[in-house]
Amino acid sequence: MTAPAPGAAAAPRLTSLSHGGGCGCKIAPGVLSEILRRAGSLPVPAALLVGIETADDAAVYRLNDEQALVATTDFFMPIVDDPHDFGRIAATNAISDVYAMGGRPILALGLVGMPVNVLPLEVIGRILEGGQSICAEAGIPIAGGHTIDSVEPIYGLVVLGLVHPSRIKRNADARAGDLLVLGKPLGVGVLSAALKKDRLAPEGYREMLASTTRLNTPGPDLAELPGVHAMTDVTGFGLAGHGLELARGAGCRIEVEWSRVPLLPGVRELAEQGLVTGASGRNWTSYGEQVQLPAEFGAADRALLTDPQTSGGLLVSCEPASLDAVLAVFRRHGFDAAAAIGQVSAGETGLTVR
């Protein structure tokens, strides 16, 4: 960002203008469920292959026997202060839902709400440039959008993609006996909390940025594997929340081997120092009664289990014989931390941590 002219006021920190950042801005899952319940529902056309019934990552609409349209949107307030980085993170996060359905993105529309009397136009422009750079990396244009003058800075995208109807990967199709694979390490929410309190080291910021701007490109290739049954991405509701969505959709139980769950460097220590987001606590309040924890599970581990992930990793449910192929796809796309973290079992719907 260019330094202000002599006598001019410096632009405020982006994170100082928002009450929450990244996917930590999400409405708590319990509150969201109540809102949607009160909103009711409309008749569903036969061509709508995926709607809101299982809280999936995107809507999917059949166009013909070979193509279905994947439609999604995501936007949030700043999780970092650098405007270009904020735009990159928000765009990566929005595109992820297309990949999570097994689709390939084709175009995006920008969603922009900015306090135009507070932020210099140069700063707003850098946010948009950051988003455009990620869309270019994904090979898609930003073909339009909408802007408003808002109290808090907001940026995101509507993203459209295509998928073959037979390769759609819903979050409701996990099967008992499947293994679970997580594509990215956890801990983005903890790092964002440390950043907001000026306690994040430069290497921690680099780790956070590398994770949140890595497109979930393995999604379409994973969807082509016949042994992959279900897929979602881990975002604002944390690993436990999105694992529970898999469990509810399939009527199964999710079992997580906590020692196998990859974490970003340094996040456990930061969590033990109390550097966690308010969203992790709201997540636990919303769904904690459905989660079974071991007796020795500490507060820091629970915060990481519920930690809101901005642009988090794919969570894949696959048959055991396909595990090596799934990990090979992740490795081919540069996701070296991807790991098998648990399994799906028959039984009462819920999540067990071991």
One Martini backbone bead per residue (centre of mass of N, CA, C, O) as a GRO file, in nm:
protein
  354
    1MET     BB    1   0.097   0.036   0.022
    2THR     BB    2   0.073   0.357  -0.005
    3ALA     BB    3   0.179   0.625   0.125
    4PRO     BB    4   0.076   0.894   0.265
    5ALA     BB    5   0.037   1.202   0.241
    6PRO     BB    6   0.116   1.477   0.367
    7GLY     BB    7  -0.140   1.507   0.620
    8ALA     BB    8  -0.256   1.238   0.573
    9ALA     BB    9  -0.448   0.978   0.642
   10ALA     BB   10  -0.435   0.671   0.730
   11ALA     BB   11  -0.527   0.376   0.667
   12PRO     BB   12  -0.707   0.152   0.799
   13ARG     BB   13  -0.741  -0.134   0.930
   14LEU     BB   14  -0.930  -0.377   0.814
   15THR     BB   15  -0.990  -0.538   1.088
   16SER     BB   16  -1.105  -0.272   1.237
   17LEU     BB   17  -1.388  -0.272   1.048
   18SER     BB   18  -1.455  -0.556   1.185
   19HIS     BB   19  -1.618  -0.800   1.391
   20GLY     BB   20  -1.513  -1.009   1.171
   21GLY     BB   21  -1.334  -1.287   1.007
   22GLY     BB   22  -1.407  -1.457   0.764
   23CYS     BB   23  -1.554  -1.761   0.857
   24GLY     BB   24  -1.605  -1.633   1.149
   25CYS     BB   25  -1.877  -1.476   1.045
   26LYS     BB   26  -2.056  -1.691   1.077
   27ILE     BB   27  -2.334  -1.823   1.151
   28ALA     BB   28  -2.432  -2.019   1.370
   29PRO     BB   29  -2.555  -2.330   1.316
   30GLY     BB   30  -2.804  -2.316   1.504
   31VAL     BB   31  -2.915  -2.045   1.400
   32LEU     BB   32  -2.931  -2.119   1.102
   33SER     BB   33  -3.134  -2.349   1.129
   34GLU     BB   34  -3.363  -2.168   1.238
   35ILE     BB   35  -3.386  -1.976   1.003
   36LEU     BB   36  -3.449  -2.192   0.784
   37ARG     BB   37  -3.699  -2.308   0.920
   38ARG     BB   38  -3.865  -2.036   0.912
   39ALA     BB   39  -3.848  -1.995   0.592
   40GLY     BB   40  -3.883  -2.245   0.452
   41SER     BB   41  -4.026  -2.384   0.141
   42LEU     BB   42  -4.002  -2.482  -0.194
   43PRO     BB   43  -4.047  -2.609  -0.473
   44VAL     BB   44  -3.870  -2.877  -0.639
   45PRO     BB   45  -3.705  -2.930  -0.906
   46ALA     BB   46  -3.584  -3.201  -1.079
   47ALA     BB   47  -3.310  -3.049  -1.173
   48LEU     BB   48  -3.248  -3.028  -0.869
   49LEU     BB   49  -2.990  -3.208  -0.723
   50VAL     BB   50  -2.891  -2.965  -0.525
   51GLY     BB   51  -2.965  -2.821  -0.217
   52ILE     BB   52  -3.054  -2.747   0.130
   53GLU     BB   53  -3.103  -3.021   0.284
   54THR     BB   54  -2.762  -3.080   0.360
   55ALA     BB   55  -2.574  -2.836   0.363
   56ASP     BB   56  -2.429  -2.782   0.113
   57ASP     BB   57  -2.193  -2.613  -0.091
   58ALA     BB   58  -2.396  -2.639  -0.344
   59ALA     BB   59  -2.570  -2.594  -0.621
   60VAL     BB   60  -2.743  -2.830  -0.850
   61TYR     BB   61  -2.809  -2.822  -1.213
   62ARG     BB   62  -2.957  -2.973  -1.467
   63LEU     BB   63  -2.901  -2.953  -1.822
   64ASN     BB   64  -2.800  -3.249  -1.894
   65ASP     BB   65  -2.648  -3.557  -1.938
   66GLU     BB   66  -2.343  -3.398  -1.914
   67GLN     BB   67  -2.461  -3.143  -1.745
   68ALA     BB   68  -2.396  -2.940  -1.450
   69LEU     BB   69  -2.477  -2.674  -1.241
   70VAL     BB   70  -2.267  -2.482  -1.032
   71ALA     BB   71  -2.380  -2.291  -0.738
   72THR     BB   72  -2.221  -2.012  -0.562
   73THR     BB   73  -2.153  -1.833  -0.243
   74ASP     BB   74  -1.903  -1.594  -0.100
   75PHE     BB   75  -1.853  -1.386   0.198
   76PHE     BB   76  -1.647  -1.131   0.376
   77MET     BB   77  -1.451  -1.015   0.612
   78PRO     BB   78  -1.158  -0.933   0.722
   79ILE     BB   79  -0.854  -1.136   0.808
   80VAL     BB   80  -0.674  -0.909   0.689
   81ASP     BB   81  -0.487  -0.610   0.601
   82ASP     BB   82  -0.413  -0.690   0.329
   83PRO     BB   83  -0.586  -0.633   0.045
   84HIS     BB   84  -0.478  -0.845  -0.152
   85ASP     BB   85  -0.501  -1.087   0.041
   86PHE     BB   86  -0.801  -1.067   0.094
   87GLY     BB   87  -0.891  -1.118  -0.199
   88ARG     BB   88  -0.760  -1.396  -0.228
   89ILE     BB   89  -0.903  -1.544   0.002
   90ALA     BB   90  -1.199  -1.496  -0.081
   91ALA     BB   91  -1.179  -1.631  -0.360
   92THR     BB   92  -1.082  -1.911  -0.277
   93ASN     BB   93  -1.324  -1.975  -0.095
   94ALA     BB   94  -1.551  -1.951  -0.312
   95ILE     BB   95  -1.442  -2.167  -0.519
   96SER     BB   96  -1.434  -2.430  -0.343
   97ASP     BB   97  -1.735  -2.533  -0.373
   98VAL     BB   98  -1.700  -2.645  -0.655
   99TYR     BB   99  -1.481  -2.853  -0.592
  100ALA     BB  100  -1.650  -3.004  -0.364
  101MET     BB  101  -1.858  -3.113  -0.603
  102GLY     BB  102  -1.654  -3.179  -0.862
  103GLY     BB  103  -1.603  -2.914  -1.006
  104ARG     BB  104  -1.560  -2.663  -1.264
  105PRO     BB  105  -1.485  -2.355  -1.308
  106ILE     BB  106  -1.609  -2.065  -1.524
  107LEU     BB  107  -1.727  -1.826  -1.328
  108ALA     BB  108  -1.755  -1.485  -1.195
  109LEU     BB  109  -1.891  -1.275  -0.931
  110GLY     BB  110  -1.887  -0.975  -0.772
  111LEU     BB  111  -1.880  -0.892  -0.411
  112VAL     BB  112  -1.925  -0.545  -0.297
  113GLY     BB  113  -1.851  -0.395   0.027
  114MET     BB  114  -1.783  -0.041   0.102
  115PRO     BB  115  -1.628   0.220   0.287
  116VAL     BB  116  -1.579   0.490   0.088
  117ASN     BB  117  -1.517   0.712   0.332
  118VAL     BB  118  -1.262   0.531   0.457
  119LEU     BB  119  -1.151   0.395   0.203
  120PRO     BB  120  -0.936   0.394  -0.022
  121LEU     BB  121  -0.948   0.327  -0.354
  122GLU     BB  122  -0.683   0.170  -0.363
  123VAL     BB  123  -0.763  -0.048  -0.161
  124ILE     BB  124  -1.007  -0.157  -0.311
  125GLY     BB  125  -0.850  -0.230  -0.568
  126ARG     BB  126  -0.665  -0.445  -0.430
  127ILE     BB  127  -0.884  -0.642  -0.359
  128LEU     BB  128  -0.976  -0.697  -0.652
  129GLU     BB  129  -0.700  -0.792  -0.755
  130GLY     BB  130  -0.678  -1.038  -0.576
  131GLY     BB  131  -0.925  -1.185  -0.688
  132GLN     BB  132  -0.831  -1.189  -0.986
  133SER     BB  133  -0.574  -1.363  -0.945
  134ILE     BB  134  -0.728  -1.623  -0.863
  135CYS     BB  135  -0.907  -1.649  -1.110
  136ALA     BB  136  -0.670  -1.680  -1.303
  137GLU     BB  137  -0.565  -1.941  -1.171
  138ALA     BB  138  -0.852  -2.088  -1.230
  139GLY     BB  139  -0.952  -1.986  -1.527
  140ILE     BB  140  -1.139  -1.724  -1.462
  141PRO     BB  141  -1.381  -1.486  -1.484
  142ILE     BB  142  -1.493  -1.163  -1.402
  143ALA     BB  143  -1.826  -1.090  -1.535
  144GLY     BB  144  -1.920  -0.931  -1.268
  145GLY     BB  145  -2.165  -0.765  -1.040
  146HIS     BB  146  -2.170  -0.603  -0.704
  147THR     BB  147  -2.220  -0.280  -0.537
  148ILE     BB  148  -2.166  -0.128  -0.207
  149ASP     BB  149  -2.227   0.083   0.061
  150SER     BB  150  -2.060   0.006   0.366
  151VAL     BB  151  -1.954  -0.026   0.689
  152GLU     BB  152  -1.823  -0.292   0.602
  153PRO     BB  153  -1.594  -0.486   0.462
  154ILE     BB  154  -1.682  -0.668   0.156
  155TYR     BB  155  -1.588  -0.993   0.004
  156GLY     BB  156  -1.673  -1.177  -0.304
  157LEU     BB  157  -1.842  -1.461  -0.468
  158VAL     BB  158  -1.980  -1.578  -0.754
  159VAL     BB  159  -1.994  -1.929  -0.857
  160LEU     BB  160  -1.945  -2.115  -1.156
  161GLY     BB  161  -2.004  -2.458  -1.270
  162LEU     BB  162  -1.904  -2.788  -1.386
  163VAL     BB  163  -2.071  -3.118  -1.400
  164HIS     BB  164  -2.118  -3.435  -1.396
  165PRO     BB  165  -2.391  -3.594  -1.275
  166SER     BB  166  -2.213  -3.862  -1.186
  167ARG     BB  167  -1.983  -3.659  -1.017
  168ILE     BB  168  -2.125  -3.577  -0.781
  169LYS     BB  169  -2.027  -3.447  -0.448
  170ARG     BB  170  -2.170  -3.502  -0.169
  171ASN     BB  171  -2.231  -3.479   0.191
  172ALA     BB  172  -2.451  -3.753   0.193
  173ASP     BB  173  -2.257  -4.023   0.073
  174ALA     BB  174  -2.157  -4.167   0.294
  175ARG     BB  175  -2.002  -4.476   0.420
  176ALA     BB  176  -1.979  -4.739   0.585
  177GLY     BB  177  -1.615  -4.780   0.602
  178ASP     BB  178  -1.504  -4.527   0.547
  179LEU     BB  179  -1.263  -4.293   0.480
  180LEU     BB  180  -1.088  -4.001   0.601
  181VAL     BB  181  -0.985  -3.700   0.423
  182LEU     BB  182  -0.754  -3.429   0.473
  183GLY     BB  183  -0.614  -3.158   0.286
  184LYS     BB  184  -0.581  -2.954   0.534
  185PRO     BB  185  -0.476  -2.785   0.781
  186LEU     BB  186  -0.534  -2.664   1.086
  187GLY     BB  187  -0.566  -2.300   1.221
  188VAL     BB  188  -0.667  -2.027   1.097
  189GLY     BB  189  -0.825  -1.900   1.334
  190VAL     BB  190  -0.586  -1.876   1.527
  191LEU     BB  191  -0.409  -1.697   1.346
  192SER     BB  192  -0.618  -1.465   1.326
  193ALA     BB  193  -0.623  -1.400   1.628
  194ALA     BB  194  -0.324  -1.329   1.650
  195LEU     BB  195  -0.323  -1.101   1.443
  196LYS     BB  196  -0.534  -0.911   1.583
  197LYS     BB  197  -0.318  -0.914   1.848
  198ASP     BB  198  -0.016  -0.896   1.752
  199ARG     BB  199   0.089  -1.240   1.768
  200LEU     BB  200   0.204  -1.284   1.474
  201ALA     BB  201   0.431  -1.422   1.303
  202PRO     BB  202   0.558  -1.416   0.992
  203GLU     BB  203   0.546  -1.729   0.951
  204GLY     BB  204   0.244  -1.749   1.023
  205TYR     BB  205   0.140  -1.576   0.792
  206ARG     BB  206   0.251  -1.750   0.563
  207GLU     BB  207   0.090  -2.003   0.634
  208MET     BB  208  -0.189  -1.878   0.615
  209LEU     BB  209  -0.170  -1.781   0.319
  210ALA     BB  210  -0.103  -2.051   0.182
  211SER     BB  211  -0.369  -2.192   0.267
  212THR     BB  212  -0.596  -1.968   0.179
  213THR     BB  213  -0.464  -1.965  -0.143
  214ARG     BB  214  -0.534  -2.268  -0.193
  215LEU     BB  215  -0.665  -2.439  -0.426
  216ASN     BB  216  -0.914  -2.708  -0.458
  217THR     BB  217  -0.818  -2.885  -0.729
  218PRO     BB  218  -0.872  -3.197  -0.657
  219GLY     BB  219  -1.180  -3.237  -0.683
  220PRO     BB  220  -1.230  -3.343  -0.981
  221ASP     BB  221  -1.036  -3.587  -0.957
  222LEU     BB  222  -1.182  -3.721  -0.719
  223ALA     BB  223  -1.462  -3.753  -0.868
  224GLU     BB  224  -1.338  -3.983  -1.068
  225LEU     BB  225  -1.338  -4.168  -0.829
  226PRO     BB  226  -1.527  -4.441  -0.743
  227GLY     BB  227  -1.440  -4.445  -0.419
  228VAL     BB  228  -1.574  -4.168  -0.402
  229HIS     BB  229  -1.862  -4.054  -0.215
  230ALA     BB  230  -1.767  -3.788  -0.049
  231MET     BB  231  -1.781  -3.414  -0.019
  232THR     BB  232  -1.606  -3.139   0.138
  233ASP     BB  233  -1.554  -2.835   0.318
  234VAL     BB  234  -1.358  -2.673   0.561
  235THR     BB  235  -1.490  -2.413   0.755
  236GLY     BB  236  -1.669  -2.223   0.981
  237PHE     BB  237  -1.752  -2.505   1.156
  238GLY     BB  238  -1.539  -2.692   1.128
  239LEU     BB  239  -1.461  -3.014   1.154
  240ALA     BB  240  -1.704  -3.096   1.326
  241GLY     BB  241  -1.935  -2.960   1.163
  242HIS     BB  242  -1.871  -3.099   0.882
  243GLY     BB  243  -1.879  -3.385   0.991
  244LEU     BB  244  -2.179  -3.374   1.079
  245GLU     BB  245  -2.294  -3.337   0.798
  246LEU     BB  246  -2.209  -3.611   0.699
  247ALA     BB  247  -2.358  -3.775   0.916
  248ARG     BB  248  -2.648  -3.675   0.862
  249GLY     BB  249  -2.668  -3.743   0.558
  250ALA     BB  250  -2.590  -4.068   0.614
  251GLY     BB  251  -2.658  -4.187   0.901
  252CYS     BB  252  -2.382  -4.160   1.064
  253ARG     BB  253  -2.056  -4.204   1.201
  254ILE     BB  254  -1.791  -4.003   1.309
  255GLU     BB  255  -1.435  -4.082   1.320
  256VAL     BB  256  -1.166  -3.925   1.499
  257GLU     BB  257  -0.811  -3.911   1.478
  258TRP     BB  258  -0.645  -3.669   1.631
  259SER     BB  259  -0.336  -3.747   1.578
  260ARG     BB  260  -0.392  -3.723   1.246
  261VAL     BB  261  -0.442  -3.426   1.250
  262PRO     BB  262  -0.355  -3.159   1.079
  263LEU     BB  263  -0.137  -2.882   1.165
  264LEU     BB  264  -0.040  -2.585   1.191
  265PRO     BB  265   0.220  -2.418   1.274
  266GLY     BB  266   0.177  -2.324   1.622
  267VAL     BB  267  -0.136  -2.350   1.705
  268ARG     BB  268  -0.135  -2.495   1.974
  269GLU     BB  269   0.019  -2.279   2.134
  270LEU     BB  270  -0.183  -2.050   2.080
  271ALA     BB  271  -0.431  -2.191   2.202
  272GLU     BB  272  -0.300  -2.222   2.491
  273GLN     BB  273  -0.300  -1.888   2.503
  274GLY     BB  274  -0.605  -1.806   2.389
  275LEU     BB  275  -0.586  -1.793   2.060
  276VAL     BB  276  -0.912  -1.756   1.982
  277THR     BB  277  -1.221  -1.773   1.856
  278GLY     BB  278  -1.553  -1.707   1.897
  279ALA     BB  279  -1.656  -1.923   1.690
  280SER     BB  280  -1.568  -2.181   1.835
  281GLY     BB  281  -1.768  -2.147   2.070
  282ARG     BB  282  -2.028  -2.132   1.899
  283ASN     BB  283  -1.999  -2.405   1.773
  284TRP     BB  284  -2.012  -2.574   2.033
  285THR     BB  285  -2.289  -2.476   2.127
  286SER     BB  286  -2.443  -2.592   1.870
  287TYR     BB  287  -2.287  -2.917   1.864
  288GLY     BB  288  -2.157  -3.057   2.123
  289GLU     BB  289  -2.379  -3.284   2.192
  290GLN     BB  290  -2.268  -3.454   1.917
  291VAL     BB  291  -1.991  -3.480   2.077
  292GLN     BB  292  -1.727  -3.713   2.143
  293LEU     BB  293  -1.490  -3.704   2.403
  294PRO     BB  294  -1.214  -3.742   2.554
  295ALA     BB  295  -1.112  -3.694   2.875
  296GLU     BB  296  -0.818  -3.550   2.777
  297PHE     BB  297  -0.956  -3.320   2.634
  298GLY     BB  298  -0.873  -3.009   2.568
  299ALA     BB  299  -0.932  -2.678   2.506
  300ALA     BB  300  -0.741  -2.650   2.261
  301ASP     BB  301  -0.849  -2.890   2.101
  302ARG     BB  302  -1.142  -2.793   2.083
  303ALA     BB  303  -1.076  -2.532   1.930
  304LEU     BB  304  -0.960  -2.686   1.679
  305LEU     BB  305  -1.212  -2.858   1.610
  306THR     BB  306  -1.387  -2.562   1.584
  307ASP     BB  307  -1.220  -2.414   1.390
  308PRO     BB  308  -1.235  -2.170   1.166
  309GLN     BB  309  -1.213  -2.216   0.815
  310THR     BB  310  -1.048  -2.043   0.577
  311SER     BB  311  -1.010  -2.205   0.311
  312GLY     BB  312  -1.031  -2.502   0.344
  313GLY     BB  313  -1.032  -2.831   0.328
  314LEU     BB  314  -1.088  -3.127   0.209
  315LEU     BB  315  -1.348  -3.377   0.273
  316VAL     BB  316  -1.307  -3.730   0.238
  317SER     BB  317  -1.510  -4.011   0.134
  318CYS     BB  318  -1.368  -4.344   0.126
  319GLU     BB  319  -1.265  -4.625   0.029
  320PRO     BB  320  -0.997  -4.802   0.130
  321ALA     BB  321  -0.891  -4.882  -0.166
  322SER     BB  322  -0.868  -4.546  -0.236
  323LEU     BB  323  -0.656  -4.401  -0.064
  324ASP     BB  324  -0.403  -4.385  -0.244
  325ALA     BB  325  -0.542  -4.226  -0.474
  326VAL     BB  326  -0.623  -3.980  -0.309
  327LEU     BB  327  -0.338  -3.900  -0.213
  328ALA     BB  328  -0.219  -3.871  -0.499
  329VAL     BB  329  -0.389  -3.632  -0.583
  330PHE     BB  330  -0.297  -3.438  -0.367
  331ARG     BB  331   0.006  -3.449  -0.435
  332ARG     BB  332  -0.017  -3.353  -0.733
  333HIS     BB  333  -0.140  -3.063  -0.611
  334GLY     BB  334   0.042  -3.001  -0.332
  335PHE     BB  335  -0.093  -3.180  -0.078
  336ASP     BB  336   0.116  -3.297   0.162
  337ALA     BB  337  -0.084  -3.293   0.433
  338ALA     BB  338  -0.256  -3.504   0.358
  339ALA     BB  339  -0.495  -3.711   0.558
  340ALA     BB  340  -0.587  -3.973   0.743
  341ILE     BB  341  -0.848  -3.924   1.020
  342GLY     BB  342  -1.071  -4.160   0.964
  343GLN     BB  343  -1.422  -4.267   0.995
  344VAL     BB  344  -1.707  -4.454   0.896
  345SER     BB  345  -1.999  -4.546   1.088
  346ALA     BB  346  -2.220  -4.724   1.229
  347GLY     BB  347  -2.485  -4.542   1.386
  348GLU     BB  348  -2.519  -4.287   1.569
  349THR     BB  349  -2.551  -3.975   1.504
  350GLY     BB  350  -2.217  -3.834   1.484
  351LEU     BB  351  -1.917  -3.755   1.687
  352THR     BB  352  -1.592  -3.906   1.731
  353VAL     BB  353  -1.314  -3.873   1.948
  354ARG     BB  354  -0.972  -4.039   1.981
   0.00000   0.00000   0.00000
